[in-house]
Amino acid sequence: MSDRLAPYATRWQDSRGRLHPEQESEVRTPFQRDRDRIVHSTAFRRLMHKTQVFISPEGDHFRTRLTHSIEVAQIGRTIARALALDEDLAEAQALAHDLGHTPFGHAGEEALNVVMAPWGGFSHNDQTLRILVHLEQRYAEFDGLNLTWETLEGVVKHNGPLAGAGQAGPLPATIAQYNARNDLALASWPGPEAQVAALADDIAYDHHDLDDGLRAGFFAIDALDAVPHVAEMFHAVAKRYPDAAPARIIHETVRRLIDAMVRDL
């Protein structure tokens, strides 16, 4: 499969390995094992009770951090495939990117950051790494999930470099401590798969928040006219399907918007 990857893709054969050496699988690549370990982790299951837009779960149809992560992974795999990147690495990074978020949406993180101020505050990105390298205690020979260097590097830097590139202030504690043991090259940009995962995250929440917001009645359909690109797509769909129910029009609009952004990359 690696012979079909682009020259700029990350190849599992060139992986820097794991902090704790392990015998690799005969039937899965290291990046596939990373993805599977994330999916089977307790932290991943806990995402089902964490929300983004809402303070707490308010209905079966609204997205949680878990469903959002699955959607990000799907979009990430699609983009990675189109760009001839390693789909499994992009998927692993997408599935892990929200593990460190608090309950109660962004309000929960803001409140915890205030409470934790005497100890440097709270960073969900730092907490994600803490989960991946320490708090998940499932294996007999090491703490954490012992993921590959490439997966961890991409999760930590999926939004860009963390040091030496204009970021002010000290590094969060866990990132600084782990980086001292296993240099994550924090001053450089992550691999292309991590950048794809970050873009997939933006694409997913931009449009799924729109879907959930309309479903919850946070704003009316008429408010879409304030966003030209969204309004243009919505009216085109409504014109094509004049007899369709509003919920169907919204879904058709959202799926077309996602497709347009994926293809625009």
N, C-alpha and C positions, 0 to 999 in steps of 0.2 A: 504493500500500500504506500510506503514512503516514497517509492519511485514516482508516484503521481503528485507529490507535493511540489510546491513552488520552491525556487532556490532560497527564498527568504523565510520559508516556514521553519518551525522548530521541529527537529527530528528526535524521536525518542531514543534512537541509537546513540545520539550525541549528548544525552542527558548527563548532568553533573551528579546525578544520583540522589541518594537520601542521606540525611544526617546520620542515621543508624543503618549501616549496610544490611541488605536483605538479599536472599535468593529471589530473583525475579521469576514471574510466572511463565510457563511454557505456552499458555493460551491467551494471555492478555499482555498488552504493552504496559510499561510503567504508568503512562498517562491514563490508560483505562483503569488500572488498579486505583489510581488516585481518585478518579471519578466514583468508582464503586465504594471506596472507603468513605467518601463524603456522603453519598446517598444512604449508607448504612449507619451513619453516626447519629448519636442522640441529639446533637446540636441541630442537625438538619431536620429531624422530626419536630423539634421545638418550634421551628419556624411556622408551623401550622397555627399557632396561637398568637403570632405576632403580626401586626398590621402596619400599613404604610400611611394611607390617607386617614383612616379612622383611628380613634383613640382605643377602641376595643372592637372585637368582632360584632357586627350588627346584622348579619344576614349570611345565609349560605352561599350567596352568589357573589359577594364581594371578595376581592383578592386579599390574600394574606402574603406574608413574606415567602411562605413555602410555594404557593402557586406562582407568585411573581418569579421566584428563582427558576422554577421549571420553565416558565415562558421565556425568560432570558436565555436559558440554556438552549431552547429550541431555536430561537432567533440567532444565537451565537453559532450554532452548528450550521445553520443555513448560510450565514455569511462566510464562515470558515471554509465551507465546501466550495462556495463560489470563488473564493480567493486562493484555493488550493493550499489551505493551511491544515494543521492537525486539528481535526474536529474534536477529538477526545480531550485534548488539552484545553481548548476553548470552552468546552462543556464543563470540565472540572472547575475551571476558574469561575465560570458563570454560576454554577451551583453553590460555590463556597462564598461568593462575594458578600452576602448579607448575613452570614452566620453570627456575626458579632452585634447585630442590632438589638436594641432593647424592646420590651413590650411597649404598648401604648403609643406606637407611632413615633413621629419626630418629637412630639411633646415629651415622651418618656426619656428620650436621649438628652433633650435639653435639661430636664429636671435632674437627671443623674449626673450630668456634667457640672451642674451647680453644686450638688452634694459632694461630688468628688474633687472639687476645686482645690482643697488643701493638699491633695495627693496628685496634682497635675491634671485634673479633669478626666473626662471619659471620651474615648475615641472608639467608635464602632469598628474602625479598621484595625486598630490595635487589639481590640477584643477578639476580632476574627482570628488573628494570628495566635493569640493566647489559646483559643479553643483548639486550633489546628495543631499546635506544638506542645500543649500541656494539659488543658482541661479535659479533653477527651482521653479517658483512661480505660482503654479497652484491651490493650495488647500487653502480654506478659513481659516483653523485653524492652519496652519504651513507653513514655508518655506521649500523648498526642497521636496523630494519624501517620506520622513519618512519611509525609508526602514528598514528592520529588522537589528538587531545587526549583525547577521551572514553574511548577504549579504554585508554590509558595511565593516566588518572586512576582508572578503575575497577579496574585491576589493582593499582595501588599502594595504593588505599584500600579494597579489597574487604572488609576486616575492620573498617572504620571510620576516623574521622579520625586523622591522625598528628601533628598539632600544634595546640595551643590547645584541646585537649579532654581534658586530664588525663594525657596520655602523658608519662612521666618520661624524662629522658635526651635526648641529642642525636639528631638524625636520622641514619640511615645515610648514608654518604658519597655514593653515587650518587643517592639520592633528593634529598638536599640540593642537590647540584650541578645536577641536571636541573631541579629546582624553581626554582632561581635564573634559569635560562634561559627556562623555560616554566611559569609559575605553575600548579601543580596544585590550588590551593585546599585545601591539606592539612588545614586546620582544620575543613573542612565534611565532611558525609557525602557519599559518592559518589552517582551517579545510581541510579535504581531497578534498572537492568539489572545493575549491579555487585553490588547487594545480593542480587539473585536468584541471581547466580553463586555468591556466598558461601553462601547457603542450600542451593543445589544441591550444593555441595561437602560440606557437613555431611551432607545426606541420603545422598549417595553413599557416603561413607566409613563412616558409622555402620553401614549395612546391608551393604555389601560386605565390610567387615572381619569382620562376623559370619559371612558366607558363607565367606570364606577361612579364618577361624579354625576353623570346624567342619570344613571340608574337610581342613585340615592336622592336625586332632586336637589343637589347642591347648586346647580344652575340649570337654566332652561335651554332648550335647543336653540332658541333665538340668540342666545349668547355666543353661539359658534360664529356668528357673523363678524365678531370682533377679531377673529383669527382667519385671515384671508385664505390661507392654504387649506385649512380644515373646512371653512365655509364652502369653498369651491368644490371640494370633494363631496361634501354632504349634499349640496344641491344637485350635483351631477347624478348621485345615486338616487336621490328622491325623484328626479325627473325620469330616470330609467325605470324605476319601480314605483309608479304613482299610487298603486293600491296596497303596497306593503305596509305592515304595521311599523310604528316608530322604532320599536326595539330591533326589528330586522334592518331598518335603514341605518341605525346607529352601528350595528355590527358590521354591515357591509362597508360603511364608511371607515371604521377603525381598521378592518383588515386591509382595505385598499391603501390607507395611510401607512400602515406598517410595511406593506409590500413596496410602496413607492420609496420609503426611506432606505430599505434594504437594497433595492436596486440602484439607488442614487449613490451609494458608496462606491 
